[in-house]
Amino acid sequence: MKKVIISGAIAGCVLFIISYGGLFLAVRFFPRLFIEYNGPLFNSDGGKDILFYLHAFIVSFALSWFWDRFKGLFKGASILRGLEFGSVYAIIALLPVMWISYSALDITFPIVLSWFLYGLVQAIIAGVVFAKVNS
């Protein structure tokens, strides 16, 4: 369990930094996409901001447990293991969640696609970190 917590914390820090920096880049290069976030569907009063920023750590600890349980299935170099790990997570978890979100919420396909790609990139980066830290 100690390996899960340590590798989860390391991946959480890495994902937090990359996600925070990526947010600024995404707003700069895809401003039309982020106009949709000003809609009534999204909370913008600042009351839950901490939950948004903790997301990198929540997903990292969950993925760390998943990695620890199934790491033997992922073979090859760290990058390849991370790619496979991220792809498995995206197909098993992200795709069904994005499908139900798109079908049940008043959101556009580009928003759902951006969420899917964001989750996929997070899982790949976490997989690479886990492969290097917790083989």
C-alpha positions as CSV (number, residue, x, y, z in Angstrom):
1,M,0.0,0.0,0.0
2,K,3.0,2.3,0.7
3,K,4.0,2.0,-3.0
4,V,0.5,2.9,-4.1
5,I,0.5,6.1,-1.9
6,I,4.0,7.2,-2.8
7,S,3.6,6.7,-6.6
8,G,0.1,8.2,-6.5
9,A,1.5,11.3,-4.7
10,I,4.3,11.7,-7.2
11,A,2.0,11.2,-10.2
12,G,-0.5,13.6,-8.6
13,C,2.2,16.3,-8.4
14,V,3.3,15.7,-11.9
15,L,-0.3,15.8,-13.2
16,F,-1.1,18.9,-11.2
17,I,1.7,20.8,-12.7
18,I,1.1,19.6,-16.3
19,S,-2.6,20.0,-16.0
20,Y,-2.4,23.6,-14.6
21,G,0.1,24.6,-17.3
22,G,-1.9,22.8,-20.0
23,L,-5.0,24.7,-19.0
24,F,-3.3,28.0,-19.8
25,L,-2.1,26.6,-23.2
26,A,-5.5,25.2,-24.0
27,V,-7.3,28.5,-23.3
28,R,-4.7,30.3,-25.4
29,F,-4.9,27.9,-28.4
30,F,-8.6,26.8,-28.2
31,P,-10.5,29.9,-26.8
32,R,-13.8,29.1,-28.5
33,L,-13.9,25.8,-26.6
34,F,-13.6,27.5,-23.3
35,I,-16.4,30.0,-23.9
36,E,-18.7,27.1,-23.3
37,Y,-17.5,26.8,-19.7
38,N,-19.1,30.1,-19.0
39,G,-22.5,28.5,-19.4
40,P,-24.9,27.7,-16.5
41,L,-23.9,24.0,-16.5
42,F,-20.6,24.8,-14.9
43,N,-20.0,26.2,-11.4
44,S,-18.2,29.5,-11.6
45,D,-18.7,31.0,-8.1
46,G,-15.4,29.7,-6.8
47,G,-16.9,27.7,-3.9
48,K,-15.7,24.3,-5.2
49,D,-12.4,25.4,-6.8
50,I,-10.4,23.2,-4.4
51,L,-12.2,20.1,-5.6
52,F,-11.2,21.0,-9.2
53,Y,-7.5,21.4,-8.2
54,L,-7.5,18.1,-6.2
55,H,-8.7,16.2,-9.2
56,A,-5.1,15.4,-10.3
57,F,-4.4,13.7,-6.9
58,I,-7.7,11.9,-6.8
59,V,-7.2,10.4,-10.3
60,S,-3.5,9.6,-9.5
61,F,-4.3,7.6,-6.4
62,A,-7.0,5.7,-8.2
63,L,-4.7,5.0,-11.1
64,S,-1.9,4.1,-8.8
65,W,-4.0,1.4,-7.2
66,F,-5.1,0.2,-10.7
67,W,-1.4,0.1,-11.8
68,D,-0.3,-1.8,-8.7
69,R,-3.0,-4.4,-9.3
70,F,-2.3,-4.9,-13.0
71,K,1.2,-3.7,-13.7
72,G,2.4,-7.1,-14.7
73,L,0.2,-7.0,-17.8
74,F,2.0,-4.0,-19.3
75,K,5.3,-4.9,-21.0
76,G,8.1,-2.9,-22.6
77,A,9.7,0.5,-22.0
78,S,8.2,3.0,-19.6
79,I,6.7,5.1,-22.5
80,L,5.0,2.0,-24.1
81,R,3.7,0.8,-20.7
82,G,2.3,4.3,-20.0
83,L,0.6,4.4,-23.5
84,E,-0.9,1.0,-23.0
85,F,-2.0,1.8,-19.4
86,G,-3.6,5.1,-20.5
87,S,-5.3,3.4,-23.4
88,V,-6.8,0.6,-21.3
89,Y,-8.1,3.2,-18.8
90,A,-9.6,5.3,-21.5
91,I,-11.4,2.4,-23.1
92,I,-12.6,0.9,-19.8
93,A,-13.5,4.0,-17.8
94,L,-13.4,7.2,-19.9
95,L,-15.3,6.1,-23.0
96,P,-18.4,4.9,-21.1
97,V,-18.4,8.0,-18.8
98,M,-18.1,10.4,-21.8
99,W,-20.8,8.5,-23.7
100,I,-23.3,8.9,-20.8
101,S,-22.2,12.5,-20.2
102,Y,-22.8,13.4,-23.9
103,S,-26.1,11.6,-24.0
104,A,-27.5,13.0,-20.8
105,L,-26.1,16.5,-20.4
106,D,-26.5,19.6,-22.6
107,I,-22.8,19.7,-23.6
108,T,-21.2,19.7,-27.0
109,F,-19.2,17.0,-28.6
110,P,-16.0,19.1,-28.6
111,I,-16.3,19.5,-24.8
112,V,-16.7,15.7,-24.4
113,L,-13.8,15.0,-26.8
114,S,-11.6,17.4,-24.8
115,W,-12.5,15.7,-21.6
116,F,-11.7,12.3,-23.1
117,L,-8.4,13.5,-24.5
118,Y,-7.5,15.2,-21.2
119,G,-8.2,12.0,-19.3
120,L,-6.3,9.9,-21.8
121,V,-3.2,12.1,-21.5
122,Q,-3.4,12.1,-17.7
123,A,-3.5,8.3,-17.6
124,I,-0.6,8.0,-20.1
125,I,1.5,10.4,-18.0
126,A,0.6,8.6,-14.8
127,G,1.4,5.3,-16.4
128,V,4.8,6.5,-17.4
129,V,5.4,7.8,-13.9
130,F,4.2,4.5,-12.3
131,A,6.4,2.5,-14.7
132,K,9.5,4.5,-13.6
133,V,8.7,4.6,-9.9
134,N,6.7,1.4,-9.2
135,S,7.6,-1.3,-11.6
